[in-house]
Amino acid sequence: VQLVESGGGLVQPGGSLRLSCAASGFTFSSYAMSWYRQAPGEERKLVASISGAGHSTNYANSVKGRFTISRDNAKKMVYLQMNSLKAEDTAVYYCEREGVPVWGQGTQVTVSS
């Protein structure tokens, strides 16, 4: 069972990034998936979640209207499209499988001019 994130990097305020998470080793469509983030000195916080079939999503208030979570069950991928990025979005972003938790290694997102 493995989750591998990619797509992080350095972006200017107002810019966009798309994070990807590749899943393997389990029946992907049977599990809700989430993105979390952890800024330096802070606890890990939920950013967005999506149901197994992709019909239901949930977002933290801080990212509503700017971030979009999606999934492709055929490819066993989950995505986080991040628009209108702000400095306070700077964090390590983690992909997580709900239920019996599985975590990826994280990908750094830095929003700075």
C-alpha positions in Angstrom: 0.0 0.0 0.0 1.6 3.3 -1.1 0.7 6.9 -1.8 3.2 9.1 -3.7 2.6 12.9 -4.0 4.0 15.1 -6.7 3.5 18.6 -8.1 4.7 20.8 -5.3 7.1 23.7 -5.8 7.6 27.5 -5.5 4.9 29.7 -6.8 4.1 33.4 -6.6 1.1 34.7 -4.7 -2.0 34.5 -6.9 -0.5 31.6 -8.9 -1.7 28.0 -9.3 -0.4 24.5 -8.7 -1.8 21.1 -9.2 -0.8 18.4 -6.8 -1.1 14.7 -7.7 -1.2 11.6 -5.6 -0.6 8.1 -7.1 -2.1 5.2 -5.2 -1.1 1.6 -5.3 -1.6 -1.6 -3.4 -5.3 -1.3 -2.5 -8.8 -1.0 -4.1 -8.6 2.7 -4.7 -12.3 3.3 -5.5 -13.4 1.8 -2.2 -11.8 4.6 -0.2 -12.4 8.2 0.4 -9.2 10.2 0.0 -8.0 13.5 1.5 -5.4 16.1 1.3 -3.8 17.5 4.5 -1.2 20.2 5.0 1.2 21.0 7.7 3.0 24.4 8.0 6.1 24.8 10.2 5.3 24.7 13.9 1.7 23.8 13.3 -0.4 20.6 13.4 -1.4 18.8 10.3 -4.8 20.0 9.1 -7.4 18.7 6.7 -7.6 20.6 3.4 -10.1 18.6 1.3 -11.7 15.2 1.0 -13.4 13.3 -1.7 -15.6 10.2 -1.6 -14.7 6.9 -3.2 -16.9 7.5 -6.3 -15.9 11.2 -6.4 -19.5 12.4 -6.0 -19.0 14.1 -2.6 -16.3 16.6 -1.6 -15.5 18.6 1.5 -13.2 21.6 2.0 -11.6 23.6 4.8 -13.1 27.1 5.0 -9.7 28.5 4.3 -9.5 27.0 0.8 -13.2 27.0 -0.3 -13.5 28.6 -3.8 -9.8 28.4 -4.5 -8.9 24.6 -4.3 -10.6 21.7 -6.0 -10.1 18.1 -5.2 -10.8 15.4 -7.8 -9.9 11.8 -8.5 -9.5 9.4 -11.4 -10.3 5.9 -10.2 -9.2 4.3 -13.4 -5.7 5.8 -13.0 -5.8 5.5 -9.2 -5.0 9.2 -8.9 -6.2 12.0 -6.7 -5.6 15.6 -7.4 -5.6 19.0 -5.7 -6.0 22.0 -8.0 -4.9 25.1 -6.1 -5.7 28.5 -7.5 -5.2 32.0 -6.1 -2.5 30.8 -3.8 -1.6 32.8 -0.8 1.5 32.9 1.4 -0.5 31.2 4.1 -1.0 28.2 1.9 2.7 27.4 2.3 3.0 24.0 3.8 3.9 20.4 3.2 0.9 18.7 1.6 0.0 15.1 2.3 -2.2 12.7 0.5 -4.2 10.4 2.9 -6.4 7.4 2.5 -9.4 7.4 4.8 -10.5 4.4 6.9 -7.3 2.6 7.9 -5.0 5.6 7.3 -2.2 5.5 4.9 -0.1 8.6 4.2 2.2 9.7 1.5 5.6 11.3 2.0 4.4 14.8 1.4 5.2 17.5 -1.2 6.4 21.0 -0.3 4.3 24.0 -1.5 5.9 27.4 -1.1 4.0 30.6 -2.0 6.3 33.5 -2.1 7.3 36.5 -4.3 
